[in-house]
Amino acid sequence: MPLLVLTTIGTKLTGHIDNIPAIKHMCDKYGIWVHGSGSCCPLLALHNPPNSLSVLYQCDSLSVSFDSLFSSVSSAATCLLVSEGTVLHEARLEVLLPLWVLYQEEGSTALWSTLQESYNTAVQLYNELRDIQSIQLLEYPLTGHVVCFRYYTHLDSLAGLAEEEPMNLLMSKLTEMMFEELREVLPNSNMSLVTFVPDVSVVRLAPLSAPLLSVSHIPAIIAAVKSCVSRFETTLQLREPFNREIQSRDNFLLL
């Protein structure tokens, strides 16, 4: 019988959170301790943490470290929170005081305001991207750690594409083009292109690891994304008419 089960509260890459309620339910049957750690735990320090993090309080203990969000803090800067009874007490500023003291010593006096501003940036960016047709967001609900998205469309002109080449490959190539344009718009945003499985790439933005990225940059990001989507849609809609035109000419060969 295992002594404890380790759960992930936010992967560093996407902010994905394990199914804590299901894990806790199973562990309670056998009296197994549930411990949680991950890149989303520091967001408990916010005055209004994301609702998606409420599952953290079902863990028997948490280890909270800022090193997964900020490169300037060593991995030893960890605060262990242990439950009293059956419910983990909500972690706030006073609970995370050791980390606050550490940041004072490191010279970063704006830890909490940085967390809040970065989280606000992620939330607003996520919500505005969600309203753009043909933009597919990777994670839901938003954890506040990262925003991952890609271009993906369901145009009728692509109905037969699956027989000609993988749909994901085409969408990933177009996502890569969008990424290159976005990187030119915001060269200091710490933006990256991530491939999760073969032929599936997404644009990844992590406001907490990009101090120069703020809410003021969102209009430029959204404008660039909409511009890409518009051009991609127009080009793809011309695909079928172009194919028919080529096929109707004897001296042209459609490859």
Contacts in CASP RR format, 6 or more apart in sequence:
PFRMAT RR
TARGET T0000
AUTHOR 0000-0000-0000
METHOD contacts of the structure
MODEL  1
MPLLVLTTIGTKLTGHIDNIPAIKHMCDKYGIWVHGSGSCCPLLALHNPP
NSLSVLYQCDSLSVSFDSLFSSVSSAATCLLVSEGTVLHEARLEVLLPLW
VLYQEEGSTALWSTLQESYNTAVQLYNELRDIQSIQLLEYPLTGHVVCFR
YYTHLDSLAGLAEEEPMNLLMSKLTEMMFEELREVLPNSNMSLVTFVPDV
SVVRLAPLSAPLLSVSHIPAIIAAVKSCVSRFETTLQLREPFNREIQSRD
NFLLL
1 30 0 8 1.000
1 32 0 8 1.000
2 32 0 8 1.000
3 32 0 8 1.000
3 33 0 8 1.000
4 32 0 8 1.000
4 33 0 8 1.000
4 34 0 8 1.000
4 35 0 8 1.000
4 60 0 8 1.000
5 23 0 8 1.000
5 27 0 8 1.000
5 32 0 8 1.000
5 33 0 8 1.000
5 34 0 8 1.000
5 35 0 8 1.000
6 35 0 8 1.000
6 36 0 8 1.000
6 37 0 8 1.000
7 18 0 8 1.000
7 20 0 8 1.000
7 23 0 8 1.000
7 34 0 8 1.000
7 35 0 8 1.000
7 36 0 8 1.000
7 37 0 8 1.000
7 59 0 8 1.000
8 16 0 8 1.000
8 17 0 8 1.000
8 18 0 8 1.000
8 36 0 8 1.000
8 37 0 8 1.000
8 38 0 8 1.000
9 17 0 8 1.000
9 18 0 8 1.000
9 20 0 8 1.000
9 36 0 8 1.000
9 37 0 8 1.000
9 38 0 8 1.000
9 39 0 8 1.000
9 40 0 8 1.000
9 41 0 8 1.000
9 53 0 8 1.000
9 56 0 8 1.000
9 59 0 8 1.000
9 62 0 8 1.000
10 16 0 8 1.000
10 17 0 8 1.000
10 38 0 8 1.000
10 39 0 8 1.000
10 40 0 8 1.000
10 41 0 8 1.000
10 143 0 8 1.000
10 145 0 8 1.000
11 38 0 8 1.000
11 39 0 8 1.000
12 38 0 8 1.000
12 39 0 8 1.000
12 68 0 8 1.000
13 146 0 8 1.000
13 194 0 8 1.000
13 204 0 8 1.000
14 138 0 8 1.000
14 139 0 8 1.000
14 145 0 8 1.000
14 146 0 8 1.000
14 148 0 8 1.000
14 204 0 8 1.000
15 39 0 8 1.000
15 40 0 8 1.000
15 139 0 8 1.000
15 143 0 8 1.000
15 144 0 8 1.000
15 145 0 8 1.000
15 146 0 8 1.000
16 139 0 8 1.000
16 143 0 8 1.000
17 40 0 8 1.000
17 52 0 8 1.000
17 53 0 8 1.000
17 55 0 8 1.000
17 143 0 8 1.000
20 34 0 8 1.000
20 55 0 8 1.000
20 56 0 8 1.000
20 58 0 8 1.000
20 59 0 8 1.000
21 55 0 8 1.000
21 58 0 8 1.000
23 34 0 8 1.000
24 34 0 8 1.000
24 58 0 8 1.000
24 59 0 8 1.000
27 33 0 8 1.000
27 34 0 8 1.000
33 60 0 8 1.000
33 61 0 8 1.000
34 58 0 8 1.000
34 59 0 8 1.000
34 60 0 8 1.000
34 61 0 8 1.000
35 59 0 8 1.000
35 60 0 8 1.000
35 61 0 8 1.000
35 62 0 8 1.000
35 63 0 8 1.000
36 56 0 8 1.000
36 59 0 8 1.000
36 61 0 8 1.000
36 62 0 8 1.000
36 63 0 8 1.000
37 62 0 8 1.000
37 63 0 8 1.000
37 64 0 8 1.000
37 65 0 8 1.000
38 63 0 8 1.000
38 65 0 8 1.000
38 68 0 8 1.000
39 68 0 8 1.000
39 69 0 8 1.000
39 145 0 8 1.000
40 50 0 8 1.000
40 53 0 8 1.000
40 143 0 8 1.000
40 144 0 8 1.000
40 145 0 8 1.000
41 56 0 8 1.000
41 62 0 8 1.000
41 63 0 8 1.000
41 64 0 8 1.000
41 65 0 8 1.000
42 64 0 8 1.000
42 65 0 8 1.000
42 66 0 8 1.000
42 68 0 8 1.000
42 69 0 8 1.000
42 96 0 8 1.000
42 99 0 8 1.000
42 115 0 8 1.000
43 49 0 8 1.000
43 50 0 8 1.000
43 53 0 8 1.000
43 115 0 8 1.000
43 119 0 8 1.000
43 143 0 8 1.000
43 144 0 8 1.000
43 145 0 8 1.000
44 53 0 8 1.000
44 56 0 8 1.000
44 62 0 8 1.000
44 64 0 8 1.000
44 90 0 8 1.000
44 91 0 8 1.000
44 92 0 8 1.000
44 96 0 8 1.000
45 91 0 8 1.000
45 92 0 8 1.000
45 93 0 8 1.000
45 96 0 8 1.000
45 99 0 8 1.000
45 112 0 8 1.000
45 115 0 8 1.000
46 112 0 8 1.000
46 115 0 8 1.000
46 116 0 8 1.000
46 119 0 8 1.000
47 92 0 8 1.000
47 116 0 8 1.000
50 119 0 8 1.000
50 141 0 8 1.000
50 142 0 8 1.000
50 143 0 8 1.000
50 144 0 8 1.000
51 141 0 8 1.000
52 141 0 8 1.000
52 142 0 8 1.000
52 143 0 8 1.000
53 143 0 8 1.000
56 62 0 8 1.000
56 88 0 8 1.000
57 87 0 8 1.000
57 88 0 8 1.000
57 90 0 8 1.000
58 88 0 8 1.000
59 83 0 8 1.000
59 88 0 8 1.000
60 82 0 8 1.000
60 83 0 8 1.000
60 88 0 8 1.000
61 80 0 8 1.000
61 81 0 8 1.000
61 82 0 8 1.000
61 83 0 8 1.000
61 88 0 8 1.000
62 80 0 8 1.000
62 81 0 8 1.000
62 88 0 8 1.000
62 91 0 8 1.000
63 78 0 8 1.000
63 79 0 8 1.000
63 80 0 8 1.000
63 81 0 8 1.000
64 78 0 8 1.000
64 79 0 8 1.000
64 80 0 8 1.000
64 81 0 8 1.000
64 91 0 8 1.000
64 96 0 8 1.000
64 99 0 8 1.000
65 73 0 8 1.000
65 75 0 8 1.000
65 77 0 8 1.000
65 78 0 8 1.000
65 79 0 8 1.000
65 99 0 8 1.000
66 73 0 8 1.000
66 77 0 8 1.000
66 99 0 8 1.000
66 103 0 8 1.000
66 111 0 8 1.000
67 73 0 8 1.000
67 74 0 8 1.000
67 75 0 8 1.000
67 77 0 8 1.000
69 145 0 8 1.000
69 208 0 8 1.000
69 209 0 8 1.000
70 208 0 8 1.000
70 209 0 8 1.000
71 209 0 8 1.000
72 106 0 8 1.000
72 108 0 8 1.000
73 99 0 8 1.000
73 102 0 8 1.000
73 103 0 8 1.000
73 106 0 8 1.000
77 98 0 8 1.000
77 99 0 8 1.000
77 102 0 8 1.000
79 95 0 8 1.000
79 96 0 8 1.000
79 98 0 8 1.000
79 99 0 8 1.000
81 88 0 8 1.000
81 89 0 8 1.000
81 91 0 8 1.000
81 95 0 8 1.000
82 88 0 8 1.000
83 89 0 8 1.000
89 95 0 8 1.000
93 100 0 8 1.000
93 112 0 8 1.000
99 111 0 8 1.000
100 111 0 8 1.000
100 112 0 8 1.000
103 109 0 8 1.000
103 111 0 8 1.000
108 114 0 8 1.000
114 208 0 8 1.000
114 211 0 8 1.000
115 208 0 8 1.000
117 207 0 8 1.000
117 214 0 8 1.000
117 215 0 8 1.000
118 207 0 8 1.000
118 208 0 8 1.000
119 144 0 8 1.000
119 207 0 8 1.000
119 208 0 8 1.000
120 215 0 8 1.000
121 207 0 8 1.000
121 213 0 8 1.000
121 214 0 8 1.000
121 215 0 8 1.000
121 217 0 8 1.000
121 218 0 8 1.000
122 142 0 8 1.000
122 144 0 8 1.000
122 145 0 8 1.000
122 146 0 8 1.000
122 147 0 8 1.000
122 205 0 8 1.000
122 207 0 8 1.000
122 208 0 8 1.000
123 142 0 8 1.000
123 144 0 8 1.000
124 215 0 8 1.000
124 218 0 8 1.000
125 147 0 8 1.000
125 205 0 8 1.000
125 207 0 8 1.000
125 218 0 8 1.000
125 221 0 8 1.000
126 137 0 8 1.000
126 142 0 8 1.000
126 144 0 8 1.000
126 147 0 8 1.000
128 218 0 8 1.000
128 222 0 8 1.000
129 135 0 8 1.000
129 137 0 8 1.000
129 147 0 8 1.000
129 149 0 8 1.000
129 222 0 8 1.000
129 225 0 8 1.000
130 137 0 8 1.000
132 222 0 8 1.000
132 225 0 8 1.000
132 226 0 8 1.000
132 229 0 8 1.000
133 229 0 8 1.000
134 151 0 8 1.000
134 152 0 8 1.000
134 153 0 8 1.000
134 229 0 8 1.000
134 232 0 8 1.000
134 233 0 8 1.000
135 149 0 8 1.000
135 150 0 8 1.000
135 151 0 8 1.000
135 152 0 8 1.000
135 225 0 8 1.000
135 229 0 8 1.000
136 149 0 8 1.000
136 150 0 8 1.000
136 151 0 8 1.000
136 152 0 8 1.000
137 147 0 8 1.000
137 148 0 8 1.000
137 149 0 8 1.000
138 148 0 8 1.000
138 149 0 8 1.000
138 150 0 8 1.000
138 202 0 8 1.000
139 146 0 8 1.000
139 148 0 8 1.000
145 206 0 8 1.000
145 208 0 8 1.000
146 204 0 8 1.000
146 205 0 8 1.000
146 206 0 8 1.000
147 204 0 8 1.000
147 205 0 8 1.000
147 206 0 8 1.000
147 207 0 8 1.000
148 194 0 8 1.000
148 202 0 8 1.000
148 203 0 8 1.000
148 204 0 8 1.000
148 205 0 8 1.000
149 202 0 8 1.000
149 203 0 8 1.000
150 171 0 8 1.000
150 172 0 8 1.000
150 175 0 8 1.000
150 200 0 8 1.000
150 201 0 8 1.000
150 202 0 8 1.000
150 203 0 8 1.000
151 171 0 8 1.000
151 174 0 8 1.000
151 175 0 8 1.000
151 178 0 8 1.000
151 228 0 8 1.000
151 229 0 8 1.000
151 232 0 8 1.000
152 171 0 8 1.000
153 171 0 8 1.000
153 232 0 8 1.000
153 233 0 8 1.000
153 236 0 8 1.000
155 233 0 8 1.000
155 236 0 8 1.000
155 237 0 8 1.000
157 236 0 8 1.000
157 237 0 8 1.000
157 238 0 8 1.000
157 239 0 8 1.000
157 240 0 8 1.000
158 167 0 8 1.000
158 170 0 8 1.000
158 236 0 8 1.000
158 239 0 8 1.000
161 167 0 8 1.000
161 170 0 8 1.000
166 199 0 8 1.000
168 199 0 8 1.000
168 200 0 8 1.000
169 199 0 8 1.000
171 200 0 8 1.000
172 195 0 8 1.000
172 199 0 8 1.000
172 200 0 8 1.000
172 201 0 8 1.000
174 228 0 8 1.000
174 232 0 8 1.000
175 193 0 8 1.000
175 201 0 8 1.000
175 202 0 8 1.000
175 203 0 8 1.000
176 193 0 8 1.000
176 201 0 8 1.000
177 228 0 8 1.000
177 232 0 8 1.000
178 203 0 8 1.000
178 224 0 8 1.000
178 225 0 8 1.000
178 228 0 8 1.000
178 232 0 8 1.000
179 191 0 8 1.000
179 193 0 8 1.000
179 201 0 8 1.000
179 203 0 8 1.000
181 224 0 8 1.000
181 227 0 8 1.000
181 228 0 8 1.000
182 189 0 8 1.000
182 191 0 8 1.000
182 203 0 8 1.000
182 221 0 8 1.000
182 224 0 8 1.000
182 225 0 8 1.000
183 189 0 8 1.000
183 191 0 8 1.000
185 220 0 8 1.000
185 221 0 8 1.000
185 224 0 8 1.000
186 213 0 8 1.000
186 217 0 8 1.000
186 220 0 8 1.000
186 221 0 8 1.000
188 210 0 8 1.000
188 212 0 8 1.000
188 213 0 8 1.000
189 205 0 8 1.000
189 210 0 8 1.000
189 212 0 8 1.000
189 213 0 8 1.000
189 217 0 8 1.000
190 205 0 8 1.000
190 206 0 8 1.000
190 209 0 8 1.000
190 210 0 8 1.000
190 213 0 8 1.000
191 203 0 8 1.000
191 204 0 8 1.000
191 205 0 8 1.000
191 210 0 8 1.000
192 203 0 8 1.000
192 204 0 8 1.000
193 201 0 8 1.000
193 202 0 8 1.000
193 203 0 8 1.000
193 204 0 8 1.000
194 201 0 8 1.000
194 202 0 8 1.000
194 203 0 8 1.000
194 204 0 8 1.000
195 201 0 8 1.000
196 202 0 8 1.000
205 213 0 8 1.000
205 221 0 8 1.000
207 213 0 8 1.000
207 214 0 8 1.000
243 254 0 8 1.000
246 252 0 8 1.000
246 253 0 8 1.000
246 254 0 8 1.000
247 254 0 8 1.000
END
